[in-house]
Amino acid sequence: MITKKEILQLEELLYEAMKSSNTEVLDKLLHADLLFIIPSGQTITKEMDLQTYREGNLKLHELISQTEDLNIIDDMAVITLQMELKGDYNHEPFEAKYKYIRFWKKFPEGIKVVGGSGIAI
């Protein structure tokens, strides 16, 4: 069984990995078959997401999150949140607010993100 506390801790770990471009941690947190819809509408895979961090295309300087809802459904968690992000994307500064939904699922090797979506608000 997954607990809300576990998911909130994993979310914090995810944020820290995103801010520090820690692809080792991101690799462990993201499922191999991840599908995620980014704010542009494009669907990305785990490898595409990791490549963005490896190449330094996305650098986050500030990430402020506010959890809205968190539901546990058997071995899966669904979380909705708002995030304020400041950083650089392809060497262009940005500052924006987004709304995300993320799906975490428990596997024998741990709890991983299997999907989600983000939109600008």
Secondary structure, DSSP 4 states (H G I P E B T S, - for coil): ---HHHHHHHHHHHHHHHHHT-HHHHHHHEEEEEEEE-TTS-EEEHHHHHHHHHTT-EEEEEEEEEEEEEEEETTEEEEEEEEEEEEEETTEEEEEEEEEEEEEEEETTEEEEEEEEEEE-
